Amino acid sequence: MGHAGMAAAAVRYLGSAASPAVEALPRPQLRCVGEDERAPVGQEEFRRVLGTFASGVTVVTAPATDASPAPAGFVCQSFSSLSLDPPLVAFMVGRTSTTWPRIARAGVFCVNVLGARQGELCRAFAVSGASGADKFAGVAHDPAPATGSPRLAGTLAWIDCAIHAVHTGGDHLIVVGRVQALGTGDGVQEGPLLFYRGRFGRLTERTTAHSDGRQPPQ
């Protein structure tokens, strides 16, 4: 399935945003908690506990298309490597995201891994796509080599992908990308931008071994 076909498959989850040229498929039934059940944990407690897991911060971008004449981008903490063979990565995006449909139609994306000094860049891309703000205003970028998705300047790394699969996950979608090209960026020496308990942070020291001298598992 080509990029356009994968994009068409992706937008089936967003019937209201589907292109007229794409036949809308039935929305998959989601089940988190039944009407006669009580959620095992409250949302605030869920956020509080899960907030103790520090994560890196990325900006996922996609190129302009005929339907979306401007490039798209949003901040994403839920990014992960997935497979070595074939090379796959994954990110999660809320089903109500207004930026995701534009990425889905493009069928491709680039993951930009932010460095410790890129907190302001992160805030610029964290605004809602519905606001109409130009997230790329004043942001230096060039086309990623395989897909043409915006590759932001000064990042630690970039991963250029085609959409490989999209799965439902509660109130989010799980987007799997097949890596077409990747590399490290200009900011690789400064360390990552981290998000921990609702705030940005950075590594205070660099270490590649355990306290007893053993190397960490690979």
SERO-4910 file (N, C-alpha, C, O; in steps of 0.05 Angstrom, whole numbers):
BEGIN
 pado doro    nc1    nc2    nc3   cac1   cac2   cac3    cc1    cc2    cc3    oc1    oc2    oc3
  Met    A     17    -24      0      0      0      0     18     25      0     35     27     17
  Gly    A     13     43    -19     29     67    -21     22     87      1      4     83     17
  His    A     36    110      0     32    130     20      3    141     20     -9    145     40
  Ala    A     -7    146     -5    -34    156     -7    -55    136      3    -74    143     16
  Gly    A    -50    110     -2    -68     90      7    -68     88     37    -89     84     50
  Met    A    -44     90     49    -42     88     78    -55    113     91    -68    111    112
  Ala    A    -52    136     78    -66    160     89    -96    156     88   -110    164    107
  Ala    A   -106    144     67   -135    140     65   -144    121     87   -166    125     98
  Ala    A   -128    100     92   -135     82    114   -135     96    141   -151     90    158
  Ala    A   -116    114    144   -113    128    170   -137    146    176   -147    147    198
  Val    A   -147    160    155   -168    179    161   -195    165    165   -215    179    170
  Arg    A   -197    139    162   -222    126    167   -229    128    197   -253    125    204
  Tyr    A   -209    134    214   -215    138    242   -226    166    248   -235    172    270
  Leu    A   -226    183    228   -235    210    232   -255    217    210   -250    233    192
  Gly    A   -278    204    211   -298    206    190   -305    234    183   -309    240    159
  Ser    A   -308    251    202   -316    279    197   -295    294    181   -302    314    168
  Ala    A   -270    285    183   -248    300    169   -240    286    143   -222    296    130
  Ala    A   -253    264    136   -244    249    113   -248    265     87   -267    280     84
  Ser    A   -229    262     69   -231    275     43   -255    263     27   -260    239     30
  Pro    A   -269    280     11   -291    269     -5   -282    247    -23   -299    230    -31
  Ala    A   -257    246    -30   -247    226    -49   -243    199    -35   -238    179    -48
  Val    A   -244    199     -8   -239    175      7   -265    164     19   -279    179     32
  Glu    A   -271    139     13   -296    128     23   -293    123     53   -274    108     61
  Ala    A   -310    134     69   -308    131     98   -315    103    106   -336     92     97
  Leu    A   -299     90    122   -304     64    133   -317     66    160   -314     87    173
  Pro    A   -330     45    170   -342     46    196   -322     53    218   -300     42    218
  Arg    A   -329     71    236   -311     77    258   -309     53    277   -329     42    285
  Pro    A   -285     45    284   -282     22    302   -294     27    329   -292     49    339
  Gln    A   -306      7    340   -317      9    367   -296     10    388   -278     -8    388
  Leu    A   -297     29    406   -277     32    427   -290     23    453   -314     27    457
  Arg    A   -274     11    470   -284      3    496   -263      8    517   -242     -5    517
  Cys    A   -268     27    535   -250     31    558   -265     21    583   -255      3    597
  Val    A   -287     33    590   -303     25    613   -332     25    605   -342     45    594
  Gly    A   -346      3    611   -374      1    604   -391     20    621   -382     29    642
  Glu    A   -416     25    612   -434     43    627   -440     32    655   -445     48    673
  Asp    A   -439      6    658   -445     -6    684   -420    -11    701   -421    -25    721
  Glu    A   -397     -1    692   -372     -5    706   -361     21    716   -368     43    706
  Arg    A   -344     20    736   -330     43    746   -301     42    738   -289     21    741
  Ala    A   -290     64    729   -262     64    723   -245     56    747   -250     66    769
  Pro    A   -225     39    743   -209     30    766   -192     52    779   -186     50    803
  Val    A   -185     72    764   -170     95    775   -181    120    763   -192    121    741
  Gly    A   -178    142    778   -187    168    768   -167    180    749   -143    173    750
  Gln    A   -176    197    731   -158    209    711   -136    225    724   -113    224    715
  Glu    A   -142    241    745   -121    257    757   -100    240    770    -76    246    768
  Glu    A   -108    218    783    -88    200    795    -72    186    773    -48    182    776
  Phe    A    -85    179    751    -71    167    729    -49    186    719    -26    178    715
  Arg    A    -56    212    715    -37    231    705    -14    235    726      9    237    718
  Arg    A    -21    236    751     -1    241    772     20    219    772     44    224    773
  Val    A     11    194    772     29    172    774     45    169    748     70    165    749
  Leu    A     32    170    725     46    167    700     65    190    694     84    188    678
  Gly    A     60    213    707     78    236    704    105    232    716    124    247    710
  Thr    A    109    211    732    135    205    743    153    191    723    177    187    728
  Phe    A    142    184    700    158    172    679    168    194    661    153    205    645
  Ala    A    194    200    663    206    222    647    207    213    618    214    190    612
  Ser    A    201    231    600    202    225    572    216    246    557    219    269    566
  Gly    A    226    239    533    237    259    515    214    274    502    190    267    506
  Val    A    221    295    487    200    311    473    207    312    444    230    317    436
  Thr    A    187    308    427    191    309    398    170    328    386    149    334    398
  Val    A    176    337    362    156    350    345    153    333    320    172    329    305
  Val    A    128    324    315    122    308    292    112    327    270     93    342    275
  Thr    A    124    326    247    117    345    225    109    329    200    115    306    197
  Ala    A     94    342    183     87    331    157     87    353    136     82    377    143
  Pro    A     91    347    111     92    368     90     65    378     83     44    365     89
  Ala    A     64    400     68     39    410     58     29    391     36     44    376     23
  Thr    A      3    391     33    -10    375     12    -30    393     -3    -34    416      4
  Asp    A    -43    382    -24    -63    397    -38    -86    406    -20    -96    428    -23
  Ala    A    -93    387     -2   -115    393     17   -106    412     39   -122    426     50
  Ser    A    -80    411     47    -70    427     68    -45    442     58    -23    431     59
  Pro    A    -48    466     48    -26    480     35     -3    488     54     18    497     44
  Ala    A     -7    486     80     15    492     99     24    466    112      9    448    116
  Pro    A     50    465    120     59    441    134     46    439    161     35    458    172
  Ala    A     46    414    172     34    409    198     54    400    218     76    390    211
  Gly    A     48    405    244     67    396    265     54    398    292     37    415    297
  Phe    A     61    379    309     51    380    337     71    368    356     88    351    347
  Val    A     70    375    381     88    365    402     79    337    410     55    333    414
  Cys    A     97    318    413     90    291    420    111    280    439    135    278    433
  Gln    A    101    272    463    119    259    482    118    228    480    137    214    486
  Ser    A     95    218    470     91    189    468    102    178    442     88    169    425
  Phe    A    129    179    440    143    169    417    162    147    426    173    148    447
  Ser    A    165    127    409    182    104    416    193     90    391    180     90    370
  Ser    A    217     79    393    225     60    373    209     35    376    200     29    398
  Leu    A    205     20    355    187     -3    356    200    -29    345    197    -50    357
  Ser    A    214    -27    323    224    -51    310    250    -45    295    253    -23    283
  Leu    A    269    -64    296    294    -61    280    291    -72    252    302    -61    233
  Asp    A    275    -93    249    273   -107    223    244   -114    218    235   -135    228
  Pro    A    228    -98    203    237    -73    190    240    -51    210    229    -52    233
  Pro    A    253    -29    203    256     -6    221    230      9    224    220     22    206
  Leu    A    218      7    248    193     19    254    195     37    279    209     30    298
  Val    A    180     58    279    176     75    303    146     78    308    130     71    290
  Ala    A    139     89    331    110     93    336    107    118    353    124    126    368
  Phe    A     84    131    349     76    153    367     46    151    371     32    139    355
  Met    A     37    163    392      8    164    399     -2    193    397     11    212    404
  Val    A    -26    195    386    -38    221    383    -68    220    391    -81    200    385
  Gly    A    -78    240    404   -106    241    412   -125    240    388   -119    252    367
  Arg    A   -147    226    391   -166    223    369   -179    250    362   -189    254    340
  Thr    A   -179    269    381   -190    295    376   -170    315    364   -177    339    360
  Ser    A   -146    307    359   -125    325    349   -134    337    322   -144    322    305
  Thr    A   -130    363    319   -137    376    294   -113    375    274   -116    381    251
  Thr    A    -89    368    284    -66    367    267    -63    339    254    -54    336    231
  Trp    A    -71    318    269    -68    291    259    -80    286    232    -68    273    215
  Pro    A   -105    296    226   -116    290    199    -99    300    177    -98    288    155
  Arg    A    -85    322    181    -67    333    160    -43    315    156    -34    311    134
  Ile    A    -32    304    178    -10    285    176    -20    259    162     -6    248    146
  Ala    A    -44    250    170    -55    226    158    -58    229    128    -51    210    113
  Arg    A    -67    252    118    -71    256     90    -44    257     75    -42    248     52
  Ala    A    -24    268     88      3    268     76     14    240     73     28    234     54
  Gly    A      8    223     92     17    195     91     46    192    100     57    170    100
  Val    A     59    213    108     87    213    117     90    232    140     73    249    145
  Phe    A    113    229    154    119    248    176    148    247    183    162    228    176
  Cys    A    157    267    197    185    267    208    183    273    238    170    291    247
  Val    A    197    256    253    199    260    282    224    276    288    246    267    281
  Asn    A    221    299    300    244    316    308    248    314    338    231    322    353
  Val    A    271    304    346    277    300    375    289    326    385    311    334    377
  Leu    A    276    339    405    284    365    414    307    364    434    309    345    450
  Gly    A    324    384    432    346    387    451    339    403    475    317    415    476
  Ala    A    356    403    495    351    416    521    344    446    519    331    456    536
  Arg    A    354    459    498    350    488    496    327    495    478    324    518    470
  Gln    A    310    476    471    289    480    452    261    481    465    241    474    453
  Gly    A    260    490    490    235    491    504    216    511    491    192    505    490
  Glu    A    226    534    482    208    553    469    197    543    442    174    547    436
  Leu    A    214    528    428    204    516    403    182    496    409    162    494    395
  Cys    A    186    481    431    165    462    439    139    476    445    118    467    437
  Arg    A    140    498    460    116    513    467    102    524    442     77    525    441
  Ala    A    117    532    422    106    542    397     89    521    383     69    527    371
  Phe    A     99    496    383     85    475    370     64    461    387     49    444    378
  Ala    A     62    469    413     43    457    431     16    470    429     -4    459    440
  Val    A     13    492    414    -13    505    412    -31    488    394    -21    473    377
  Ser    A    -57    490    398    -76    474    383    -76    483    353    -74    506    347
  Gly    A    -78    463    336    -79    469    308   -104    484    300   -105    498    280
  Ala    A   -125    482    317   -150    497    312   -147    527    316   -164    542    308
  Ser    A   -125    535    329   -122    564    335   -115    580    310   -118    604    310
  Gly    A   -106    567    289    -99    580    265    -71    593    266    -63    605    246
  Ala    A    -56    589    287    -29    600    290    -10    586    270    -12    562    266
  Asp    A      8    602    259     29    591    242     51    580    259     69    596    268
  Lys    A     52    554    265     71    543    283    100    545    271    119    543    286
  Phe    A    102    547    245    128    547    232    140    575    228    161    578    217
  Ala    A    125    596    237    135    623    234    161    627    248    163    623    272
  Gly    A    181    635    233    208    640    245    223    615    253    244    617    265
  Val    A    213    591    246    227    566    253    243    557    229    232    551    207
  Ala    A    269    554    232    286    545    211    282    515    206    282    499    225
  His    A    278    507    181    274    479    175    280    474    145    281    493    129
  Asp    A    285    450    139    289    442    111    274    416    106    266    403    125
  Pro    A    271    407     81    256    382     76    272    358     83    296    356     76
  Ala    A    260    339     98    273    314    103    277    299     76    260    302     58
  Pro    A    298    284     74    306    274     47    287    254     34    285    254     10
  Ala    A    273    238     49    256    218     37    227    227     32    216    221     11
  Thr    A    216    243     51    188    250     50    182    279     45    160    287     38
  Gly    A    202    296     49    198    325     47    185    337     71    179    361     71
  Ser    A    181    321     92    170    332    117    189    352    129    213    349    127
  Pro    A    179    373    143    198    393    155    217    380    175    209    367    194
  Arg    A    242    385    171    263    376    189    273    401    204    286    418    191
  Leu    A    267    403    230    273    427    245    303    430    251    316    410    257
  Ala    A    312    454    250    341    460    255    346    458    285    329    464    302
  Gly    A    371    449    292    380    449    320    370    426    336    375    426    361
  Thr    A    358    406    325    347    383    340    369    363    345    391    363    333
  Leu    A    364    344    364    383    323    369    383    302    347    404    292    340
  Ala    A    359    296    336    357    276    315    332    280    299    314    294    308
  Trp    A    330    267    277    306    267    260    302    239    249    322    225    242
  Ile    A    277    231    246    270    205    236    248    209    215    226    217    222
  Asp    A    254    204    190    236    209    167    221    184    161    233    163    155
  Cys    A    194    185    161    178    160    160    155    162    140    145    184    134
  Ala    A    146    139    131    120    136    118    101    122    137    110    105    153
  Ile    A     76    129    137     56    116    155     54     87    147     48     80    124
  His    A     59     69    166     59     40    162     32     28    171     22     10    158
  Ala    A     21     37    193     -4     27    204    -14     46    225      0     62    236
  Val    A    -41     45    229    -54     61    250    -73     42    265    -89     28    253
  His    A    -70     43    292    -87     26    309   -102     44    329    -92     65    336
  Thr    A   -125     34    339   -139     49    360   -127     41    387   -118     19    391
  Gly    A   -127     61    405   -118     56    432   -133     74    451   -123     95    460
  Gly    A   -158     66    458   -174     83    475   -181    110    463   -191    110    440
  Asp    A   -174    132    476   -179    158    465   -156    168    448   -156    192    441
  His    A   -137    151    442   -115    158    425   -113    139    401   -126    118    400
  Leu    A    -97    147    381    -90    129    359    -60    123    362    -44    139    371
  Ile    A    -53     98    354    -25     89    354    -16     89    326    -25     72    309
  Val    A      2    107    319     12    110    292     39     97    289     58    104    304
  Val    A     42     78    271     67     64    266     79     75    240     66     76    220
  Gly    A    104     83    241    118     93    218    141     75    209    155     65    226
  Arg    A    143     72    183    166     57    172    188     77    165    184     95    150
  Val    A    211     73    177    233     93    175    245     91    146    252     70    137
  Gln    A    246    115    134    258    117    107    286    129    108    303    123     91
  Ala    A    291    146    127    317    159    131    318    170    159    297    175    171
  Leu    A    342    174    169    345    185    196    373    195    200    391    189    185
  Gly    A    377    211    221    404    221    227    403    238    252    382    244    262
  Thr    A    427    245    261    429    263    284    432    292    274    440    297    251
  Gly    A    425    311    292    424    339    284    445    355    298    464    345    311
  Asp    A    443    382    295    463    400    305    464    401    335    484    408    347
  Gly    A    441    395    349    440    398    378    448    373    393    442    372    417
  Val    A    460    353    380    464    328    393    482    329    418    481    312    435
  Gln    A    499    350    419    518    352    441    506    364    467    518    362    488
  Glu    A    482    376    465    472    390    488    453    373    506    446    382    527
  Gly    A    446    349    497    429    333    513    400    338    506    393    357    493
  Pro    A    382    320    516    354    321    508    337    340    525    344    346    548
  Leu    A    315    350    513    294    363    528    277    341    541    267    324    526
  Leu    A    273    343    567    257    322    581    231    335    592    230    359    596
  Phe    A    211    318    595    186    326    608    181    308    631    179    284    628
  Tyr    A    178    320    655    175    305    680    156    319    698    161    342    705
  Arg    A    135    306    707    115    317    725    105    344    716    103    363    732
  Gly    A     99    346    690     87    370    679    106    393    674     97    415    667
  Arg    A    132    388    676    152    409    672    174    400    654    180    376    652
  Phe    A    187    419    640    211    413    625    234    408    644    235    420    666
  Gly    A    253    392    635    277    387    651    300    380    632    296    378    608
  Arg    A    323    375    643    346    367    627    364    349    644    362    350    669
  Leu    A    381    334    632    400    317    647    420    334    661    431    353    649
  Thr    A    425    328    686    444    344    702    473    333    699    492    347    705
  Glu    A    475    308    690    502    297    685    499    275    664    478    264    661
  Arg    A    521    269    651    522    248    631    535    224    643    557    226    654
  Thr    A    523    201    640    536    176    649    528    154    630    505    153    621
  Thr    A    546    136    625    540    113    607    544     87    622    544     65    609
  Ala    A    547     87    648    550     63    663    535     64    689    528     85    699
  His    A    529     40    701    517     39    727    536     47    748    560     49    743
  Ser    A    526     52    773    543     61    794    565     41    801    585     48    812
  Asp    A    560     15    795    580     -5    801    599     -9    778    616    -28    778
  Gly    A    597      7    757    616      6    735    606    -12    712    618    -12    691
  Arg    A    584    -27    716    574    -43    694    561    -26    673    549     -5    679
  Gln    A    564    -34    648    551    -20    626    521    -26    627    513    -49    633
  Pro    A    504     -6    620    475    -12    619    469    -32    597    484    -33    577
  Pro    A    447    -47    600    440    -66    579    433    -52    553    422    -30    553
  Gln    A    440    -65    531    434    -54    504    409    -66    493    401    -58    471
***
